[in-house]
Each structure stands twice: as structure tokens, then as C-alpha cells.
Amino acid sequence: MTIPSVTSKRLVLRLYRDLCRYGSQLQFTDREYFLQRVRREFDQNRNVTDLKEIEFCYKRGRTLLEQARVI
């Protein structure tokens, strides 16, 4: 899946929101840790401009949600 550059910001923002929603539903792990980790990952990758790197990070986040696994 290639992320079009025009909509990549929108897709990444949606991924962030989905991860936060997923984190708020966690029961058996530390919610705060998960949410801090998500924020830290997104903050660290804020200035990434390489489309392949953005696509890799996006797929990584989507896979996390699809498999319902904690980071």
C-alpha cells in the first residue's frame, strides 16, 4: 500500500487517533505507558519526509492495530 503524499497527513492523523482509542481500551497493560509510547513514537517521527520511511511507520502502526498487540 502506497500512501499518497496529499493524504498522508490525514492517514497518519487517523492512525494516531486509532492508536489512542485502542490504548484507552486496554485492560491488562499499563494504559499510560502505551499512550506515552505512541506519543513518543509519533513525536520522534514528526520530521520524517522520506515517503518510504513514512509508509514503513504507517504500516507498522496499522499492523499493531490489526493484530491488537501492545508495542
mmCIF file as Biopython writes it, N, C-alpha, C and O atoms, coordinates in Angstrom:
data_model
#
loop_
_atom_site.group_PDB
_atom_site.id
_atom_site.type_symbol
_atom_site.label_atom_id
_atom_site.label_alt_id
_atom_site.label_comp_id
_atom_site.label_asym_id
_atom_site.label_entity_id
_atom_site.label_seq_id
_atom_site.pdbx_PDB_ins_code
_atom_site.Cartn_x
_atom_site.Cartn_y
_atom_site.Cartn_z
_atom_site.occupancy
_atom_site.B_iso_or_equiv
_atom_site.auth_seq_id
_atom_site.auth_asym_id
_atom_site.pdbx_PDB_model_num
ATOM 1   N N  . MET A ? 1  ? 0.847  -1.180 0.000  1.0 0.0 1  A 1 
ATOM 2   C CA . MET A ? 1  ? 0.000  0.000  0.000  1.0 0.0 1  A 1 
ATOM 3   C C  . MET A ? 1  ? 0.888  1.237  0.000  1.0 0.0 1  A 1 
ATOM 4   O O  . MET A ? 1  ? 1.716  1.414  0.893  1.0 0.0 1  A 1 
ATOM 5   N N  . THR A ? 2  ? 0.719  2.061  -0.970 1.0 0.0 2  A 1 
ATOM 6   C CA . THR A ? 2  ? 1.467  3.302  -1.042 1.0 0.0 2  A 1 
ATOM 7   C C  . THR A ? 2  ? 0.589  4.433  -0.536 1.0 0.0 2  A 1 
ATOM 8   O O  . THR A ? 2  ? -0.573 4.551  -0.926 1.0 0.0 2  A 1 
ATOM 9   N N  . ILE A ? 3  ? 1.137  5.242  0.312  1.0 0.0 3  A 1 
ATOM 10  C CA . ILE A ? 3  ? 0.386  6.363  0.867  1.0 0.0 3  A 1 
ATOM 11  C C  . ILE A ? 3  ? 0.576  7.563  -0.046 1.0 0.0 3  A 1 
ATOM 12  O O  . ILE A ? 3  ? 1.703  8.025  -0.224 1.0 0.0 3  A 1 
ATOM 13  N N  . PRO A ? 4  ? -0.503 8.079  -0.629 1.0 0.0 4  A 1 
ATOM 14  C CA . PRO A ? 4  ? -0.369 9.300  -1.438 1.0 0.0 4  A 1 
ATOM 15  C C  . PRO A ? 4  ? 0.071  10.464 -0.569 1.0 0.0 4  A 1 
ATOM 16  O O  . PRO A ? 4  ? -0.423 10.623 0.547  1.0 0.0 4  A 1 
ATOM 17  N N  . SER A ? 5  ? 0.986  11.273 -1.061 1.0 0.0 5  A 1 
ATOM 18  C CA . SER A ? 5  ? 1.537  12.351 -0.242 1.0 0.0 5  A 1 
ATOM 19  C C  . SER A ? 5  ? 0.497  13.377 0.176  1.0 0.0 5  A 1 
ATOM 20  O O  . SER A ? 5  ? 0.617  13.985 1.240  1.0 0.0 5  A 1 
ATOM 21  N N  . VAL A ? 6  ? -0.523 13.576 -0.652 1.0 0.0 6  A 1 
ATOM 22  C CA . VAL A ? 6  ? -1.548 14.572 -0.327 1.0 0.0 6  A 1 
ATOM 23  C C  . VAL A ? 6  ? -2.358 14.136 0.886  1.0 0.0 6  A 1 
ATOM 24  O O  . VAL A ? 6  ? -2.707 14.964 1.727  1.0 0.0 6  A 1 
ATOM 25  N N  . THR A ? 7  ? -2.658 12.857 0.983  1.0 0.0 7  A 1 
ATOM 26  C CA . THR A ? 7  ? -3.499 12.392 2.079  1.0 0.0 7  A 1 
ATOM 27  C C  . THR A ? 7  ? -2.699 11.755 3.206  1.0 0.0 7  A 1 
ATOM 28  O O  . THR A ? 7  ? -3.286 11.292 4.184  1.0 0.0 7  A 1 
ATOM 29  N N  . SER A ? 8  ? -1.385 11.719 3.096  1.0 0.0 8  A 1 
ATOM 30  C CA . SER A ? 8  ? -0.596 11.036 4.119  1.0 0.0 8  A 1 
ATOM 31  C C  . SER A ? 8  ? -0.788 11.661 5.501  1.0 0.0 8  A 1 
ATOM 32  O O  . SER A ? 8  ? -0.855 10.940 6.496  1.0 0.0 8  A 1 
ATOM 33  N N  . LYS A ? 9  ? -0.876 12.975 5.574  1.0 0.0 9  A 1 
ATOM 34  C CA . LYS A ? 9  ? -1.079 13.613 6.879  1.0 0.0 9  A 1 
ATOM 35  C C  . LYS A ? 9  ? -2.403 13.181 7.483  1.0 0.0 9  A 1 
ATOM 36  O O  . LYS A ? 9  ? -2.492 12.916 8.682  1.0 0.0 9  A 1 
ATOM 37  N N  . ARG A ? 10 ? -3.422 13.113 6.658  1.0 0.0 10 A 1 
ATOM 38  C CA . ARG A ? 10 ? -4.743 12.715 7.143  1.0 0.0 10 A 1 
ATOM 39  C C  . ARG A ? 10 ? -4.718 11.256 7.623  1.0 0.0 10 A 1 
ATOM 40  O O  . ARG A ? 10 ? -5.283 10.934 8.668  1.0 0.0 10 A 1 
ATOM 41  N N  . LEU A ? 11 ? -4.066 10.382 6.859  1.0 0.0 11 A 1 
ATOM 42  C CA . LEU A ? 11 ? -3.988 8.971  7.241  1.0 0.0 11 A 1 
ATOM 43  C C  . LEU A ? 11 ? -3.170 8.785  8.511  1.0 0.0 11 A 1 
ATOM 44  O O  . LEU A ? 11 ? -3.535 7.987  9.374  1.0 0.0 11 A 1 
ATOM 45  N N  . VAL A ? 12 ? -2.082 9.506  8.629  1.0 0.0 12 A 1 
ATOM 46  C CA . VAL A ? 12 ? -1.244 9.405  9.825  1.0 0.0 12 A 1 
ATOM 47  C C  . VAL A ? 12 ? -2.000 9.925  11.045 1.0 0.0 12 A 1 
ATOM 48  O O  . VAL A ? 12 ? -1.918 9.332  12.120 1.0 0.0 12 A 1 
ATOM 49  N N  . LEU A ? 13 ? -2.726 11.011 10.891 1.0 0.0 13 A 1 
ATOM 50  C CA . LEU A ? 13 ? -3.524 11.534 11.996 1.0 0.0 13 A 1 
ATOM 51  C C  . LEU A ? 13 ? -4.599 10.536 12.409 1.0 0.0 13 A 1 
ATOM 52  O O  . LEU A ? 13 ? -4.855 10.357 13.599 1.0 0.0 13 A 1 
ATOM 53  N N  . ARG A ? 14 ? -5.226 9.890  11.438 1.0 0.0 14 A 1 
ATOM 54  C CA . ARG A ? 14 ? -6.238 8.875  11.736 1.0 0.0 14 A 1 
ATOM 55  C C  . ARG A ? 14 ? -5.604 7.703  12.480 1.0 0.0 14 A 1 
ATOM 56  O O  . ARG A ? 14 ? -6.184 7.174  13.428 1.0 0.0 14 A 1 
ATOM 57  N N  . LEU A ? 15 ? -4.412 7.300  12.044 1.0 0.0 15 A 1 
ATOM 58  C CA . LEU A ? 15 ? -3.703 6.215  12.718 1.0 0.0 15 A 1 
ATOM 59  C C  . LEU A ? 15 ? -3.413 6.593  14.168 1.0 0.0 15 A 1 
ATOM 60  O O  . LEU A ? 15 ? -3.602 5.778  15.071 1.0 0.0 15 A 1 
ATOM 61  N N  . TYR A ? 16 ? -2.957 7.815  14.393 1.0 0.0 16 A 1 
ATOM 62  C CA . TYR A ? 16 ? -2.676 8.287  15.756 1.0 0.0 16 A 1 
ATOM 63  C C  . TYR A ? 16 ? -3.935 8.219  16.621 1.0 0.0 16 A 1 
ATOM 64  O O  . TYR A ? 16 ? -3.893 7.738  17.754 1.0 0.0 16 A 1 
ATOM 65  N N  . ARG A ? 17 ? -5.038 8.698  16.085 1.0 0.0 17 A 1 
ATOM 66  C CA . ARG A ? 17 ? -6.296 8.661  16.844 1.0 0.0 17 A 1 
ATOM 67  C C  . ARG A ? 17 ? -6.736 7.231  17.122 1.0 0.0 17 A 1 
ATOM 68  O O  . ARG A ? 17 ? -7.188 6.921  18.225 1.0 0.0 17 A 1 
ATOM 69  N N  . ASP A ? 18 ? -6.605 6.357  16.124 1.0 0.0 18 A 1 
ATOM 70  C CA . ASP A ? 18 ? -6.983 4.955  16.309 1.0 0.0 18 A 1 
ATOM 71  C C  . ASP A ? 18 ? -6.116 4.289  17.374 1.0 0.0 18 A 1 
ATOM 72  O O  . ASP A ? 18 ? -6.622 3.526  18.196 1.0 0.0 18 A 1 
ATOM 73  N N  . LEU A ? 19 ? -4.821 4.570  17.366 1.0 0.0 19 A 1 
ATOM 74  C CA . LEU A ? 19 ? -3.932 4.006  18.379 1.0 0.0 19 A 1 
ATOM 75  C C  . LEU A ? 19 ? -4.291 4.522  19.772 1.0 0.0 19 A 1 
ATOM 76  O O  . LEU A ? 19 ? -4.258 3.768  20.744 1.0 0.0 19 A 1 
ATOM 77  N N  . CYS A ? 20 ? -4.631 5.793  19.866 1.0 0.0 20 A 1 
ATOM 78  C CA . CYS A ? 20 ? -5.029 6.352  21.170 1.0 0.0 20 A 1 
ATOM 79  C C  . CYS A ? 20 ? -6.330 5.719  21.661 1.0 0.0 20 A 1 
ATOM 80  O O  . CYS A ? 20 ? -6.467 5.420  22.847 1.0 0.0 20 A 1 
ATOM 81  N N  . ARG A ? 21 ? -7.272 5.518  20.762 1.0 0.0 21 A 1 
ATOM 82  C CA . ARG A ? 21 ? -8.522 4.849  21.147 1.0 0.0 21 A 1 
ATOM 83  C C  . ARG A ? 21 ? -8.249 3.425  21.608 1.0 0.0 21 A 1 
ATOM 84  O O  . ARG A ? 21 ? -8.790 2.967  22.615 1.0 0.0 21 A 1 
ATOM 85  N N  . TYR A ? 22 ? -7.399 2.735  20.855 1.0 0.0 22 A 1 
ATOM 86  C CA . TYR A ? 22 ? -7.037 1.371  21.228 1.0 0.0 22 A 1 
ATOM 87  C C  . TYR A ? 22 ? -6.371 1.360  22.610 1.0 0.0 22 A 1 
ATOM 88  O O  . TYR A ? 22 ? -6.679 0.510  23.445 1.0 0.0 22 A 1 
ATOM 89  N N  . GLY A ? 23 ? -5.475 2.294  22.839 1.0 0.0 23 A 1 
ATOM 90  C CA . GLY A ? 23 ? -4.786 2.370  24.123 1.0 0.0 23 A 1 
ATOM 91  C C  . GLY A ? 23 ? -5.722 2.639  25.285 1.0 0.0 23 A 1 
ATOM 92  O O  . GLY A ? 23 ? -5.507 2.135  26.387 1.0 0.0 23 A 1 
ATOM 93  N N  . SER A ? 24 ? -6.749 3.421  25.052 1.0 0.0 24 A 1 
ATOM 94  C CA . SER A ? 24 ? -7.681 3.736  26.135 1.0 0.0 24 A 1 
ATOM 95  C C  . SER A ? 24 ? -8.566 2.542  26.479 1.0 0.0 24 A 1 
ATOM 96  O O  . SER A ? 24 ? -9.205 2.534  27.532 1.0 0.0 24 A 1 
ATOM 97  N N  . GLN A ? 25 ? -8.613 1.539  25.613 1.0 0.0 25 A 1 
ATOM 98  C CA . GLN A ? 25 ? -9.430 0.348  25.861 1.0 0.0 25 A 1 
ATOM 99  C C  . GLN A ? 25 ? -8.640 -0.791 26.487 1.0 0.0 25 A 1 
ATOM 100 O O  . GLN A ? 25 ? -9.218 -1.825 26.823 1.0 0.0 25 A 1 
ATOM 101 N N  . LEU A ? 26 ? -7.329 -0.626 26.652 1.0 0.0 26 A 1 
ATOM 102 C CA . LEU A ? 26 ? -6.506 -1.692 27.206 1.0 0.0 26 A 1 
ATOM 103 C C  . LEU A ? 26 ? -6.899 -1.965 28.648 1.0 0.0 26 A 1 
ATOM 104 O O  . LEU A ? 26 ? -7.194 -1.048 29.415 1.0 0.0 26 A 1 
ATOM 105 N N  . GLN A ? 27 ? -6.897 -3.242 28.999 1.0 0.0 27 A 1 
ATOM 106 C CA . GLN A ? 27 ? -7.264 -3.625 30.353 1.0 0.0 27 A 1 
ATOM 107 C C  . GLN A ? 27 ? -6.120 -4.269 31.113 1.0 0.0 27 A 1 
ATOM 108 O O  . GLN A ? 27 ? -5.968 -4.049 32.315 1.0 0.0 27 A 1 
ATOM 109 N N  . PHE A ? 28 ? -5.319 -5.057 30.426 1.0 0.0 28 A 1 
ATOM 110 C CA . PHE A ? 28 ? -4.315 -5.852 31.120 1.0 0.0 28 A 1 
ATOM 111 C C  . PHE A ? 28 ? -2.915 -5.262 31.037 1.0 0.0 28 A 1 
ATOM 112 O O  . PHE A ? 28 ? -1.957 -5.891 31.485 1.0 0.0 28 A 1 
ATOM 113 N N  . THR A ? 29 ? -2.783 -4.104 30.491 1.0 0.0 29 A 1 
ATOM 114 C CA . THR A ? 29 ? -1.478 -3.452 30.428 1.0 0.0 29 A 1 
ATOM 115 C C  . THR A ? 29 ? -1.616 -2.028 30.935 1.0 0.0 29 A 1 
ATOM 116 O O  . THR A ? 29 ? -2.720 -1.545 31.189 1.0 0.0 29 A 1 
ATOM 117 N N  . ASP A ? 30 ? -0.516 -1.387 31.073 1.0 0.0 30 A 1 
ATOM 118 C CA . ASP A ? 30 ? -0.498 -0.014 31.563 1.0 0.0 30 A 1 
ATOM 119 C C  . ASP A ? 30 ? -0.913 0.926  30.442 1.0 0.0 30 A 1 
ATOM 120 O O  . ASP A ? 30 ? -0.156 1.128  29.492 1.0 0.0 30 A 1 
ATOM 121 N N  . ARG A ? 31 ? -2.078 1.490  30.538 1.0 0.0 31 A 1 
ATOM 122 C CA . ARG A ? 31 ? -2.594 2.399  29.505 1.0 0.0 31 A 1 
ATOM 123 C C  . ARG A ? 31 ? -1.693 3.604  29.310 1.0 0.0 31 A 1 
ATOM 124 O O  . ARG A ? 31 ? -1.411 4.009  28.183 1.0 0.0 31 A 1 
ATOM 125 N N  . GLU A ? 32 ? -1.247 4.169  30.419 1.0 0.0 32 A 1 
ATOM 126 C CA . GLU A ? 32 ? -0.407 5.363  30.333 1.0 0.0 32 A 1 
ATOM 127 C C  . GLU A ? 32 ? 0.900  5.074  29.603 1.0 0.0 32 A 1 
ATOM 128 O O  . GLU A ? 32 ? 1.364  5.881  28.797 1.0 0.0 32 A 1 
ATOM 129 N N  . TYR A ? 33 ? 1.483  3.924  29.889 1.0 0.0 33 A 1 
ATOM 130 C CA . TYR A ? 33 ? 2.719  3.556  29.202 1.0 0.0 33 A 1 
ATOM 131 C C  . TYR A ? 33 ? 2.477  3.458  27.695 1.0 0.0 33 A 1 
ATOM 132 O O  . TYR A ? 33 ? 3.254  3.988  26.901 1.0 0.0 33 A 1 
ATOM 133 N N  . PHE A ? 34 ? 1.408  2.785  27.309 1.0 0.0 34 A 1 
ATOM 134 C CA . PHE A ? 34 ? 1.098  2.612  25.898 1.0 0.0 34 A 1 
ATOM 135 C C  . PHE A ? 34 ? 0.894  3.966  25.222 1.0 0.0 34 A 1 
ATOM 136 O O  . PHE A ? 34 ? 1.457  4.218  24.157 1.0 0.0 34 A 1 
ATOM 137 N N  . LEU A ? 35 ? 0.103  4.829  25.826 1.0 0.0 35 A 1 
ATOM 138 C CA . LEU A ? 35 ? -0.182 6.133  25.230 1.0 0.0 35 A 1 
ATOM 139 C C  . LEU A ? 35 ? 1.076  7.003  25.161 1.0 0.0 35 A 1 
ATOM 140 O O  . LEU A ? 35 ? 1.281  7.718  24.180 1.0 0.0 35 A 1 
ATOM 141 N N  . GLN A ? 36 ? 1.916  6.946  26.193 1.0 0.0 36 A 1 
ATOM 142 C CA . GLN A ? 36 ? 3.176  7.692  26.153 1.0 0.0 36 A 1 
ATOM 143 C C  . GLN A ? 36 ? 4.080  7.170  25.053 1.0 0.0 36 A 1 
ATOM 144 O O  . GLN A ? 36 ? 4.754  7.944  24.374 1.0 0.0 36 A 1 
ATOM 145 N N  . ARG A ? 37 ? 4.094  5.864  24.878 1.0 0.0 37 A 1 
ATOM 146 C CA . ARG A ? 37 ? 4.923  5.260  23.827 1.0 0.0 37 A 1 
ATOM 147 C C  . ARG A ? 37 ? 4.435  5.686  22.438 1.0 0.0 37 A 1 
ATOM 148 O O  . ARG A ? 37 ? 5.241  5.988  21.558 1.0 0.0 37 A 1 
ATOM 149 N N  . VAL A ? 38 ? 3.126  5.708  22.251 1.0 0.0 38 A 1 
ATOM 150 C CA . VAL A ? 38 ? 2.561  6.147  20.963 1.0 0.0 38 A 1 
ATOM 151 C C  . VAL A ? 38 ? 2.932  7.604  20.715 1.0 0.0 38 A 1 
ATOM 152 O O  . VAL A ? 38 ? 3.378  7.954  19.622 1.0 0.0 38 A 1 
ATOM 153 N N  . ARG A ? 39 ? 2.753  8.447  21.714 1.0 0.0 39 A 1 
ATOM 154 C CA . ARG A ? 39 ? 3.095  9.865  21.561 1.0 0.0 39 A 1 
ATOM 155 C C  . ARG A ? 39 ? 4.575  10.045 21.245 1.0 0.0 39 A 1 
ATOM 156 O O  . ARG A ? 39 ? 4.939  10.835 20.374 1.0 0.0 39 A 1 
ATOM 157 N N  . ARG A ? 40 ? 5.429  9.306  21.959 1.0 0.0 40 A 1 
ATOM 158 C CA . ARG A ? 40 ? 6.872  9.408  21.745 1.0 0.0 40 A 1 
ATOM 159 C C  . ARG A ? 40 ? 7.250  8.977  20.326 1.0 0.0 40 A 1 
ATOM 160 O O  . ARG A ? 40 ? 8.053  9.641  19.670 1.0 0.0 40 A 1 
ATOM 161 N N  . GLU A ? 41 ? 6.677  7.870  19.851 1.0 0.0 41 A 1 
ATOM 162 C CA . GLU A ? 41 ? 6.982  7.385  18.500 1.0 0.0 41 A 1 
ATOM 163 C C  . GLU A ? 41 ? 6.565  8.411  17.451 1.0 0.0 41 A 1 
ATOM 164 O O  . GLU A ? 41 ? 7.318  8.694  16.519 1.0 0.0 41 A 1 
ATOM 165 N N  . PHE A ? 42 ? 5.370  8.965  17.602 1.0 0.0 42 A 1 
ATOM 166 C CA . PHE A ? 42 ? 4.902  9.953  16.636 1.0 0.0 42 A 1 
ATOM 167 C C  . PHE A ? 42 ? 5.731  11.225 16.713 1.0 0.0 42 A 1 
ATOM 168 O O  . PHE A ? 42 ? 6.029  11.837 15.687 1.0 0.0 42 A 1 
ATOM 169 N N  . ASP A ? 43 ? 6.102  11.623 17.916 1.0 0.0 43 A 1 
ATOM 170 C CA . ASP A ? 43 ? 6.915  12.829 18.069 1.0 0.0 43 A 1 
ATOM 171 C C  . ASP A ? 43 ? 8.304  12.643 17.457 1.0 0.0 43 A 1 
ATOM 172 O O  . ASP A ? 43 ? 8.828  13.554 16.816 1.0 0.0 43 A 1 
ATOM 173 N N  . GLN A ? 44 ? 8.896  11.473 17.652 1.0 0.0 44 A 1 
ATOM 174 C CA . GLN A ? 44 ? 10.221 11.205 17.094 1.0 0.0 44 A 1 
ATOM 175 C C  . GLN A ? 44 ? 10.201 11.180 15.575 1.0 0.0 44 A 1 
ATOM 176 O O  . GLN A ? 44 ? 11.192 11.531 14.935 1.0 0.0 44 A 1 
ATOM 177 N N  . ASN A ? 45 ? 9.090  10.771 14.997 1.0 0.0 45 A 1 
ATOM 178 C CA . ASN A ? 45 ? 8.993  10.646 13.542 1.0 0.0 45 A 1 
ATOM 179 C C  . ASN A ? 45 ? 8.293  11.843 12.902 1.0 0.0 45 A 1 
ATOM 180 O O  . ASN A ? 45 ? 7.936  11.794 11.725 1.0 0.0 45 A 1 
ATOM 181 N N  . ARG A ? 46 ? 8.101  12.891 13.647 1.0 0.0 46 A 1 
ATOM 182 C CA . ARG A ? 46 ? 7.389  14.079 13.166 1.0 0.0 46 A 1 
ATOM 183 C C  . ARG A ? 46 ? 8.037  14.694 11.928 1.0 0.0 46 A 1 
ATOM 184 O O  . ARG A ? 46 ? 7.332  15.162 11.034 1.0 0.0 46 A 1 
ATOM 185 N N  . ASN A ? 47 ? 9.343  14.700 11.863 1.0 0.0 47 A 1 
ATOM 186 C CA . ASN A ? 47 ? 10.049 15.380 10.775 1.0 0.0 47 A 1 
ATOM 187 C C  . ASN A ? 47 ? 10.507 14.448 9.659  1.0 0.0 47 A 1 
ATOM 188 O O  . ASN A ? 47 ? 11.315 14.840 8.817  1.0 0.0 47 A 1 
ATOM 189 N N  . VAL A ? 48 ? 10.001 13.228 9.646  1.0 0.0 48 A 1 
ATOM 190 C CA . VAL A ? 48 ? 10.366 12.290 8.582  1.0 0.0 48 A 1 
ATOM 191 C C  . VAL A ? 48 ? 9.713  12.761 7.279  1.0 0.0 48 A 1 
ATOM 192 O O  . VAL A ? 48 ? 8.511  13.020 7.232  1.0 0.0 48 A 1 
ATOM 193 N N  . THR A ? 49 ? 10.517 12.866 6.234  1.0 0.0 49 A 1 
ATOM 194 C CA . THR A ? 49 ? 9.988  13.328 4.946  1.0 0.0 49 A 1 
ATOM 195 C C  . THR A ? 49 ? 10.098 12.268 3.857  1.0 0.0 49 A 1 
ATOM 196 O O  . THR A ? 49 ? 9.450  12.376 2.816  1.0 0.0 49 A 1 
ATOM 197 N N  . ASP A ? 50 ? 10.912 11.248 4.090  1.0 0.0 50 A 1 
ATOM 198 C CA . ASP A ? 50 ? 11.071 10.180 3.106  1.0 0.0 50 A 1 
ATOM 199 C C  . ASP A ? 50 ? 9.782  9.362  3.046  1.0 0.0 50 A 1 
ATOM 200 O O  . ASP A ? 50 ? 9.345  8.811  4.056  1.0 0.0 50 A 1 
ATOM 201 N N  . LEU A ? 51 ? 9.176  9.285  1.860  1.0 0.0 51 A 1 
ATOM 202 C CA . LEU A ? 51 ? 7.897  8.590  1.724  1.0 0.0 51 A 1 
ATOM 203 C C  . LEU A ? 51 ? 7.989  7.114  2.070  1.0 0.0 51 A 1 
ATOM 204 O O  . LEU A ? 51 ? 7.034  6.546  2.599  1.0 0.0 51 A 1 
ATOM 205 N N  . LYS A ? 52 ? 9.119  6.482  1.781  1.0 0.0 52 A 1 
ATOM 206 C CA . LYS A ? 52 ? 9.272  5.068  2.133  1.0 0.0 52 A 1 
ATOM 207 C C  . LYS A ? 52 ? 9.308  4.883  3.644  1.0 0.0 52 A 1 
ATOM 208 O O  . LYS A ? 52 ? 8.742  3.925  4.171  1.0 0.0 52 A 1 
ATOM 209 N N  . GLU A ? 53 ? 9.963  5.786  4.327  1.0 0.0 53 A 1 
ATOM 210 C CA . GLU A ? 53 ? 10.022 5.722  5.796  1.0 0.0 53 A 1 
ATOM 211 C C  . GLU A ? 53 ? 8.645  5.984  6.400  1.0 0.0 53 A 1 
ATOM 212 O O  . GLU A ? 53 ? 8.248  5.320  7.357  1.0 0.0 53 A 1 
ATOM 213 N N  . ILE A ? 54 ? 7.927  6.942  5.848  1.0 0.0 54 A 1 
ATOM 214 C CA . ILE A ? 54 ? 6.569  7.231  6.323  1.0 0.0 54 A 1 
ATOM 215 C C  . ILE A ? 54 ? 5.681  6.017  6.111  1.0 0.0 54 A 1 
ATOM 216 O O  . ILE A ? 54 ? 4.911  5.642  6.995  1.0 0.0 54 A 1 
ATOM 217 N N  . GLU A ? 55 ? 5.787  5.411  4.950  1.0 0.0 55 A 1 
ATOM 218 C CA . GLU A ? 55 ? 4.985  4.232  4.642  1.0 0.0 55 A 1 
ATOM 219 C C  . GLU A ? 55 ? 5.317  3.082  5.590  1.0 0.0 55 A 1 
ATOM 220 O O  . GLU A ? 55 ? 4.419  2.378  6.053  1.0 0.0 55 A 1 
ATOM 221 N N  . PHE A ? 56 ? 6.610  2.890  5.881  1.0 0.0 56 A 1 
ATOM 222 C CA . PHE A ? 56 ? 7.020  1.836  6.808  1.0 0.0 56 A 1 
ATOM 223 C C  . PHE A ? 56 ? 6.409  2.069  8.195  1.0 0.0 56 A 1 
ATOM 224 O O  . PHE A ? 56 ? 5.855  1.144  8.789  1.0 0.0 56 A 1 
ATOM 225 N N  . CYS A ? 57 ? 6.506  3.273  8.702  1.0 0.0 57 A 1 
ATOM 226 C CA . CYS A ? 57 ? 5.961  3.599  10.024 1.0 0.0 57 A 1 
ATOM 227 C C  . CYS A ? 57 ? 4.446  3.440  10.047 1.0 0.0 57 A 1 
ATOM 228 O O  . CYS A ? 57 ? 3.880  2.946  11.023 1.0 0.0 57 A 1 
ATOM 229 N N  . TYR A ? 58 ? 3.799  3.858  8.975  1.0 0.0 58 A 1 
ATOM 230 C CA . TYR A ? 58 ? 2.343  3.740  8.884  1.0 0.0 58 A 1 
ATOM 231 C C  . TYR A ? 58 ? 1.934  2.266  8.921  1.0 0.0 58 A 1 
ATOM 232 O O  . TYR A ? 58 ? 1.033  1.885  9.669  1.0 0.0 58 A 1 
ATOM 233 N N  . LYS A ? 59 ? 2.602  1.444  8.111  1.0 0.0 59 A 1 
ATOM 234 C CA . LYS A ? 59 ? 2.277  0.016  8.083  1.0 0.0 59 A 1 
ATOM 235 C C  . LYS A ? 59 ? 2.526  -0.628 9.446  1.0 0.0 59 A 1 
ATOM 236 O O  . LYS A ? 59 ? 1.771  -1.499 9.878  1.0 0.0 59 A 1 
ATOM 237 N N  . ARG A ? 60 ? 3.568  -0.199 10.101 1.0 0.0 60 A 1 
ATOM 238 C CA . ARG A ? 60 ? 3.884  -0.724 11.433 1.0 0.0 60 A 1 
ATOM 239 C C  . ARG A ? 60 ? 2.751  -0.429 12.420 1.0 0.0 60 A 1 
ATOM 240 O O  . ARG A ? 60 ? 2.351  -1.297 13.196 1.0 0.0 60 A 1 
ATOM 241 N N  . GLY A ? 61 ? 2.245  0.792  12.381 1.0 0.0 61 A 1 
ATOM 242 C CA . GLY A ? 61 ? 1.135  1.164  13.260 1.0 0.0 61 A 1 
ATOM 243 C C  . GLY A ? 61 ? -0.149 0.439  12.924 1.0 0.0 61 A 1 
ATOM 244 O O  . GLY A ? 61 ? -0.870 0.005  13.821 1.0 0.0 61 A 1 
ATOM 245 N N  . ARG A ? 62 ? -0.443 0.303  11.644 1.0 0.0 62 A 1 
ATOM 246 C CA . ARG A ? 62 ? -1.652 -0.411 11.216 1.0 0.0 62 A 1 
ATOM 247 C C  . ARG A ? 62 ? -1.577 -1.876 11.611 1.0 0.0 62 A 1 
ATOM 248 O O  . ARG A ? 62 ? -2.568 -2.453 12.059 1.0 0.0 62 A 1 
ATOM 249 N N  . THR A ? 63 ? -0.413 -2.475 11.447 1.0 0.0 63 A 1 
ATOM 250 C CA . THR A ? 63 ? -0.237 -3.879 11.819 1.0 0.0 63 A 1 
ATOM 251 C C  . THR A ? 63 ? -0.460 -4.056 13.316 1.0 0.0 63 A 1 
ATOM 252 O O  . THR A ? 63 ? -1.076 -5.030 13.748 1.0 0.0 63 A 1 
ATOM 253 N N  . LEU A ? 64 ? 0.035  -3.127 14.092 1.0 0.0 64 A 1 
ATOM 254 C CA . LEU A ? 64 ? -0.164 -3.165 15.539 1.0 0.0 64 A 1 
ATOM 255 C C  . LEU A ? 64 ? -1.654 -3.184 15.871 1.0 0.0 64 A 1 
ATOM 256 O O  . LEU A ? 64 ? -2.097 -3.957 16.721 1.0 0.0 64 A 1 
ATOM 257 N N  . LEU A ? 65 ? -2.415 -2.340 15.208 1.0 0.0 65 A 1 
ATOM 258 C CA . LEU A ? 65 ? -3.850 -2.298 15.466 1.0 0.0 65 A 1 
ATOM 259 C C  . LEU A ? 65 ? -4.552 -3.566 14.980 1.0 0.0 65 A 1 
ATOM 260 O O  . LEU A ? 65 ? -5.419 -4.098 15.673 1.0 0.0 65 A 1 
ATOM 261 N N  . GLU A ? 66 ? -4.188 -4.045 13.811 1.0 0.0 66 A 1 
ATOM 262 C CA . GLU A ? 66 ? -4.846 -5.228 13.258 1.0 0.0 66 A 1 
ATOM 263 C C  . GLU A ? 66 ? -4.587 -6.460 14.103 1.0 0.0 66 A 1 
ATOM 264 O O  . GLU A ? 66 ? -5.468 -7.307 14.252 1.0 0.0 66 A 1 
ATOM 265 N N  . GLN A ? 67 ? -3.395 -6.569 14.655 1.0 0.0 67 A 1 
ATOM 266 C CA . GLN A ? 67 ? -3.063 -7.731 15.473 1.0 0.0 67 A 1 
ATOM 267 C C  . GLN A ? 67 ? -3.426 -7.518 16.922 1.0 0.0 67 A 1 
ATOM 268 O O  . GLN A ? 67 ? -3.310 -8.435 17.735 1.0 0.0 67 A 1 
ATOM 269 N N  . ALA A ? 68 ? -3.866 -6.313 17.258 1.0 0.0 68 A 1 
ATOM 270 C CA . ALA A ? 68 ? -4.266 -5.978 18.634 1.0 0.0 68 A 1 
ATOM 271 C C  . ALA A ? 68 ? -3.174 -6.359 19.625 1.0 0.0 68 A 1 
ATOM 272 O O  . ALA A ? 68 ? -3.413 -7.056 20.611 1.0 0.0 68 A 1 
ATOM 273 N N  . ARG A ? 69 ? -1.967 -5.878 19.330 1.0 0.0 69 A 1 
ATOM 274 C CA . ARG A ? 69 ? -0.822 -6.155 20.189 1.0 0.0 69 A 1 
ATOM 275 C C  . ARG A ? 69 ? -0.300 -4.867 20.783 1.0 0.0 69 A 1 
ATOM 276 O O  . ARG A ? 69 ? -0.429 -3.790 20.201 1.0 0.0 69 A 1 
ATOM 277 N N  . VAL A ? 70 ? 0.289  -5.002 21.951 1.0 0.0 70 A 1 
ATOM 278 C CA . VAL A ? 70 ? 0.891  -3.870 22.621 1.0 0.0 70 A 1 
ATOM 279 C C  . VAL A ? 70 ? 2.304  -3.709 22.099 1.0 0.0 70 A 1 
ATOM 280 O O  . VAL A ? 70 ? 2.968  -4.702 21.802 1.0 0.0 70 A 1 
ATOM 281 N N  . ILE A ? 71 ? 2.778  -2.478 21.981 1.0 0.0 71 A 1 
ATOM 282 C CA . ILE A ? 71 ? 4.111  -2.186 21.463 1.0 0.0 71 A 1 
ATOM 283 C C  . ILE A ? 71 ? 5.158  -2.835 22.330 1.0 0.0 71 A 1 
ATOM 284 O O  . ILE A ? 71 ? 6.352  -2.706 22.058 1.0 0.0 71 A 1 
#
